[in-house]
Amino acid sequence: MTPPYYSNLAEWTEFVPESEIRRLLLTRTKYYFGGGKPGSLPIDTFKRILYQIADELETDGIDVLNYGPTSGIPSLKKTLAQRVKEKDGVTLPKGADDILISTGSQQMLYGLLDVLLRPKDVIIMARPSYLGFVVPVTKLGGDVLTCPSDMDGLIPEYVERAIEISQKELNRTPKAIYVVSDSDNPKGTTLPEKRRKKLFELATQHEILLIEDSAYREIQFTTIPPAIKSYDKENEWVAYLRTSSKEAAVLRLGYSVLPEKIMVPMIKDKGYLDLCTSTLNQKILDIYYSKYIDQVLGDNLIVYKERRDMMQKTIDDFFPSEGLRTNPTGGFFFWYQLENGNFDSSKFLQDVAIPNDVLYVPGQAFYPIKGYSISSKDLKLHGNRIKTNGMRLSFSFTTPQEIAEGMEKLGKLLQKEV
C-alpha cells in the first residue's frame, strides 16, 4: 500500500531528474573519467594539522566541537579575506565581514538562488553550464536563459543580446549572470580578460548581479586573468564564490565574498539550511590556509598537469578528427564534441563505453531541463536547446597510465562509431 503523502510530494520532485553525475558515481569501471574528484590531496599536511587540532581539543574542546556563528568563525574569515585580497585583488570594504563561510560552495549556489529568485525570474548562463547551478534555477521556479559559448567560454555579445531580449520579449530584466570564469565545469575554458571586463560592464550597466564561480582558480598551470570580482571595487555587483574542495580537501567548506545587500539575507537563509558550518572543519582549514597552502599546492598542480597533458595527447592521438576538444589551462576537465550533431553521447555511454569499462559524463547533463536559449544563428529567443554530441572527460582522479589506456580504448570505440 502506498502512503497517501507519497502521491502528493513537492512539485519539483516530479520534473527534476536525478543528477547524472551522482547516478554515474554508482557505476564502477576500470577507466573513470566521470565526476571531478580531486586525485591529489596534501594528506601528510592534513595529518600534521589534525595533530595540532588534537592538542587544541585538550584545552578548547568544547568550542572546537560546538556550534559556531552562521557566517563562519572569525579567524577563518580573517585568513580568507587576507588571501583573496592579496592573491585575487579583491576589495573588501568591510574586511572579514564581507566573507561568508558555507557548507561547500554548492550550498552557496543554492542559497543565492533561494534568496534571489521569484517565480519566472531569468538567470543567464553559458550553454552548456555547471549542472549544480542549472538544475536549482528550475527547481526554485526561475527561468534559465542560455547563451552560446566557445573555446574561450561565455560570449558577452550573446549575453548582451539575451538581456535585451529578456527585457523586450519576457518583460523581465535578468536577475543574475552566472559564469565559471576559470577552467570552467564542464568545458574547461577560461575567460579572457576582455570578456571578463565586458561581462562586468553589462552587469553594472543593467544592474544585474554577476555570480562568479571560481571553484578552480587555484588549480591552474599557467597565469590567468584577474578575477571579475577584482573590478568590483565597491563590492556591489559580483558574488564571488570559492571552494576548499579542489585546493585543500573535500571537507565541504566554501567561502564567498558577497555584496552587503545579499550578505544579510544569505546569512538568514544559511541559518535555515544548516545552522552553521562545522566548526571543526573550519578550524582545520584555518590552519591549512594560514600556514600550508602555498607550500603544498604546487606539488598537487604538478600531478594534475601531468594528467592533463596525458589526456590531451591521447585525445589528439586516438579520438576522431571529426571532433573538437577544449584546451584547459587548469581545472579538472576536457570537453570533446563530435561534429555530428546526431551523435548521442548518453546512449553511446550506456551501450558501448560502460560495457568496455570506460566512464565519462554525457554532455546533455549540462543543459537545462527547460527554459530559453539565444541562437547564434539568428540571435533570436528560442526554447531550451540540448545538444547530445558532447562529453565531459575528467582527468583529475585517474593516473596517467590509466588515462593513456582508457582514452585510447574510448577513442577507438568512437572511431568505430564515426
C-alpha positions in Angstrom: 0.0 0.0 0.0 1.3 3.5 -1.0 1.2 6.0 1.9 -1.1 9.0 1.0 1.7 11.5 1.4 3.8 9.8 -1.2 1.4 10.8 -4.0 1.4 14.4 -3.2 5.1 15.4 -2.7 6.6 18.8 -3.7 6.0 19.6 -7.4 9.7 19.7 -8.2 10.1 16.0 -7.4 8.1 15.2 -10.5 10.2 17.1 -13.0 13.7 17.4 -11.7 15.7 14.4 -12.7 18.3 12.6 -10.6 21.8 14.1 -11.0 23.6 12.3 -13.9 26.9 12.6 -12.0 25.5 11.2 -8.8 23.9 8.3 -10.7 27.2 7.6 -12.6 29.2 7.6 -9.3 27.4 4.3 -8.6 28.9 2.8 -11.7 32.2 1.0 -11.3 34.6 1.0 -14.3 38.3 0.5 -14.7 38.7 3.7 -16.6 37.0 6.5 -14.7 36.6 9.9 -16.4 33.4 10.9 -14.7 33.0 13.1 -11.6 35.5 15.8 -10.8 37.0 14.1 -7.8 40.3 15.5 -6.5 43.0 12.9 -7.1 46.0 14.7 -5.5 45.5 15.8 -1.9 48.0 17.0 0.7 47.5 14.1 3.0 50.7 14.4 5.1 49.8 18.1 5.7 46.4 17.2 7.0 47.9 14.6 9.3 50.0 17.4 10.8 47.0 19.7 11.1 45.0 17.0 12.8 47.7 16.5 15.4 47.5 20.3 16.0 43.7 20.1 16.3 44.1 17.2 18.8 46.2 19.4 21.0 43.6 22.2 20.8 40.9 19.7 21.8 42.8 19.2 25.1 42.4 22.9 26.0 39.4 24.1 24.0 37.5 21.0 23.0 34.0 22.3 23.9 34.3 25.2 21.5 36.0 23.3 18.7 33.3 20.6 18.7 30.4 23.0 19.2 28.1 25.2 17.1 29.6 28.4 15.7 28.4 31.6 14.0 26.2 31.0 11.0 28.5 33.2 8.8 31.7 31.4 9.9 34.3 31.6 12.7 36.1 35.0 12.8 39.6 33.6 12.5 39.0 31.7 9.2 37.1 34.6 7.7 40.0 36.9 8.5 42.5 34.4 7.0 40.5 34.0 3.8 39.8 37.7 3.5 43.5 38.4 3.5 44.1 35.7 0.9 41.5 36.8 -1.6 42.7 40.4 -1.1 46.4 39.6 -1.8 46.1 36.9 -4.4 42.9 37.9 -6.3 43.0 41.7 -5.9 39.5 41.6 -4.3 38.4 44.7 -2.4 36.6 44.0 0.9 35.2 47.3 2.2 34.2 45.7 5.5 37.1 43.3 5.7 36.4 39.8 7.0 32.7 40.7 7.4 32.4 40.6 3.6 33.3 36.8 3.7 30.6 34.2 4.2 31.6 30.6 5.0 29.3 27.9 3.6 29.0 24.1 3.8 30.5 23.7 0.4 30.2 26.2 -2.5 27.2 24.2 -3.7 25.3 25.4 -0.6 26.2 29.0 -1.6 24.9 28.5 -5.2 21.6 27.1 -3.9 21.3 29.7 -1.2 21.9 32.6 -3.6 19.2 31.3 -5.9 16.9 30.8 -2.8 17.4 34.4 -1.9 17.3 35.9 -5.4 14.5 34.1 -7.3 10.9 34.9 -7.6 8.7 32.9 -10.0 9.8 33.3 -13.6 12.9 35.4 -12.8 15.6 35.0 -15.5 19.1 33.7 -15.0 21.6 34.0 -17.8 24.4 31.4 -18.2 26.5 29.6 -20.8 25.4 26.7 -22.9 26.5 24.1 -21.6 27.0 25.0 -17.9 27.5 23.5 -14.5 24.6 21.3 -13.7 24.8 22.0 -9.9 23.6 25.6 -10.8 21.4 24.8 -13.8 19.0 22.5 -12.1 18.4 24.5 -8.9 17.3 27.5 -11.0 14.5 25.4 -12.4 13.7 23.7 -9.1 13.3 27.1 -7.4 11.0 28.5 -10.1 13.3 30.5 -12.2 13.8 30.5 -16.0 17.2 29.7 -17.4 18.3 31.7 -20.5 21.4 30.1 -22.1 23.9 31.7 -24.4 26.4 30.2 -26.7 30.0 29.5 -25.5 33.1 28.8 -27.5 36.7 27.7 -26.7 37.1 30.9 -24.6 33.9 30.4 -22.6 30.7 32.5 -22.3 30.4 35.1 -25.2 29.5 38.6 -23.9 27.9 39.6 -27.2 25.2 37.0 -26.7 24.8 37.9 -23.1 24.1 41.5 -24.1 21.5 40.2 -26.7 20.0 37.9 -24.0 19.5 40.8 -21.7 17.8 42.9 -24.4 15.5 40.0 -25.5 14.6 39.2 -21.9 13.5 42.8 -21.3 11.6 43.1 -24.5 10.0 39.6 -25.0 9.8 38.2 -21.5 9.3 41.6 -19.8 11.9 40.9 -17.2 15.4 42.2 -16.6 17.5 39.1 -15.7 18.3 38.7 -12.0 21.8 37.3 -12.5 24.5 36.2 -14.9 26.3 33.0 -13.9 29.8 32.3 -15.1 32.6 29.9 -14.1 35.5 32.1 -15.1 38.5 29.9 -14.6 38.8 26.4 -16.3 35.0 26.0 -16.1 32.9 23.0 -15.5 32.1 21.3 -17.8 34.2 22.6 -20.7 37.5 23.6 -19.1 37.6 27.0 -20.7 39.0 30.2 -19.2 37.5 33.6 -19.9 39.9 36.1 -21.5 40.3 39.4 -19.7 38.5 41.3 -22.3 35.4 39.1 -21.8 35.6 39.5 -18.1 35.6 43.3 -18.3 32.7 43.2 -20.7 30.6 40.9 -18.5 31.2 43.2 -15.5 30.3 46.2 -17.6 27.0 44.5 -18.7 26.2 43.6 -15.1 26.7 47.2 -13.8 25.0 48.8 -16.8 21.9 46.8 -16.4 22.1 46.4 -12.6 22.3 42.6 -12.7 24.1 40.5 -10.1 27.1 38.6 -11.6 27.7 35.3 -9.9 31.4 34.4 -10.5 32.0 30.8 -9.6 35.8 30.4 -9.2 36.0 26.8 -7.9 39.1 26.1 -10.0 41.0 29.4 -9.6 43.8 27.8 -7.6 44.1 24.8 -9.9 45.9 26.5 -12.7 49.0 25.5 -14.7 49.7 29.0 -16.1 48.9 32.6 -15.3 45.3 33.5 -15.8 43.4 36.9 -16.0 42.2 38.7 -12.8 39.0 37.6 -11.2 36.0 39.6 -12.4 35.4 40.4 -8.7 38.6 42.4 -8.7 36.8 45.1 -10.9 34.0 45.4 -8.2 35.8 47.9 -6.0 32.6 48.8 -4.1 31.5 45.2 -3.6 28.1 45.8 -5.2 27.8 43.7 -8.3 29.7 40.5 -8.1 29.1 37.5 -5.8 32.5 35.7 -5.7 32.3 32.0 -4.9 35.3 29.8 -3.9 35.6 26.3 -2.5 38.2 24.5 -0.5 37.4 21.1 -2.1 39.8 21.4 -5.0 42.6 23.3 -3.4 42.6 21.7 0.1 40.4 18.6 0.7 36.7 17.7 0.4 35.7 18.9 3.9 32.6 20.6 2.4 33.6 24.2 3.0 33.1 27.1 0.7 33.9 30.7 1.1 32.4 33.7 -0.7 32.7 37.5 -1.0 29.2 38.9 -1.2 27.7 42.4 -1.6 26.2 43.6 1.7 22.6 43.6 0.3 23.0 39.9 -0.5 25.0 39.0 2.6 22.3 39.8 5.2 19.5 37.6 3.6 22.1 34.9 2.8 23.1 34.5 6.4 19.4 34.3 7.3 18.9 31.6 4.6 22.0 29.7 5.6 20.7 29.6 9.2 17.7 27.6 7.9 19.8 25.4 5.7 22.4 24.2 8.2 22.5 26.5 11.3 26.3 26.7 10.8 29.2 25.0 9.0 31.2 22.5 11.1 33.5 24.4 13.5 36.0 21.6 13.5 36.3 21.7 9.7 36.7 25.5 9.8 39.5 25.2 12.4 41.3 22.6 10.2 41.1 24.8 7.2 42.1 27.9 9.1 45.4 26.3 9.8 45.8 25.0 6.3 45.2 28.4 4.6 47.2 30.4 7.1 50.3 28.0 7.2 50.4 25.4 4.5 48.5 26.0 1.2 51.3 27.8 -0.7 53.8 25.2 0.5 51.9 22.1 -0.8 49.6 23.3 -3.6 52.4 23.3 -6.2 53.0 19.6 -5.7 49.4 18.9 -6.4 49.4 21.0 -9.5 52.3 19.0 -10.9 50.2 15.9 -10.6 47.2 17.4 -12.2 49.2 19.0 -15.1 50.8 15.6 -15.9 47.3 14.1 -16.1 46.0 17.0 -18.2 48.9 16.6 -20.6 48.3 12.9 -21.0 44.6 13.3 -21.7 45.3 16.0 -24.2 47.8 13.8 -26.0 45.6 10.7 -26.1 42.6 12.7 -27.4 44.7 14.0 -30.2 46.2 10.6 -30.9 43.1 8.4 -30.8 39.9 10.4 -31.0 38.1 11.0 -34.3 39.4 14.1 -36.1 35.7 14.9 -36.8 35.5 16.4 -33.4 36.7 19.3 -31.3 38.3 19.4 -27.8 38.9 22.3 -25.5 42.3 23.3 -24.2 42.1 23.6 -20.4 44.8 25.7 -18.7 43.8 24.2 -15.3 40.9 22.7 -13.5 39.8 19.1 -13.9 38.0 18.7 -17.3 38.2 18.4 -21.1 35.2 18.8 -23.3 35.1 16.8 -26.5 32.3 17.2 -29.1 31.8 15.4 -32.3 30.8 17.4 -35.4 27.9 15.0 -36.0 25.0 16.7 -34.1 23.0 13.4 -34.1 25.6 11.5 -32.1 24.1 10.6 -28.7 26.8 10.5 -26.1 24.4 9.2 -23.4 23.3 6.3 -25.5 26.9 5.6 -26.5 28.0 5.6 -22.9 25.4 3.0 -21.8 25.6 0.8 -24.9 29.3 0.9 -25.7 31.6 2.8 -23.2 30.5 1.3 -19.9 30.4 -2.3 -21.3 34.0 -1.6 -22.3 34.9 -0.4 -18.8 35.1 3.4 -19.6 33.0 6.1 -17.9 32.5 9.8 -18.7 29.7 12.3 -18.3 27.4 12.8 -21.3 27.2 16.4 -22.4 23.4 16.7 -22.2 23.7 16.6 -18.4 24.9 20.2 -18.5 21.9 21.7 -20.3 18.7 22.9 -18.5 15.7 20.6 -18.4 13.6 23.6 -19.6 13.9 27.3 -20.3 15.1 29.6 -23.1 18.1 30.0 -25.3 19.7 32.5 -27.6 20.6 31.1 -31.0 24.0 32.0 -32.5 22.4 31.7 -36.0 19.6 34.3 -35.8 20.1 35.9 -32.4 16.5 35.2 -31.5 14.8 33.8 -28.5 14.1 30.0 -28.7 13.0 27.3 -26.4 15.5 25.2 -24.5 18.2 23.6 -26.6 20.0 20.4 -25.7 23.0 19.1 -27.7 23.7 15.4 -27.3 27.1 15.2 -29.2 29.4 16.3 -26.4 31.1 14.7 -23.4 32.9 15.8 -20.3 36.1 14.0 -19.6 37.7 14.3 -16.1 41.5 13.8 -15.7 41.8 14.7 -12.0 41.3 11.3 -10.4 42.9 8.9 -12.8 46.6 8.1 -13.1 48.5 9.0 -16.4 48.8 5.2 -17.2 45.1 4.7 -16.7 44.3 7.8 -18.8 46.6 6.5 -21.6 44.9 3.1 -21.6 41.3 4.3 -21.1 41.4 7.2 -23.5 42.9 5.0 -26.3 40.2 2.5 -25.7 37.5 5.2 -25.8 39.0 6.9 -28.8 39.0 3.6 -30.8 35.4 2.9 -29.8 34.4 6.4 -31.0 36.3 5.8 -34.3 34.2 2.7 -34.9 31.0 4.7 -34.2 32.0 7.6 -36.5 
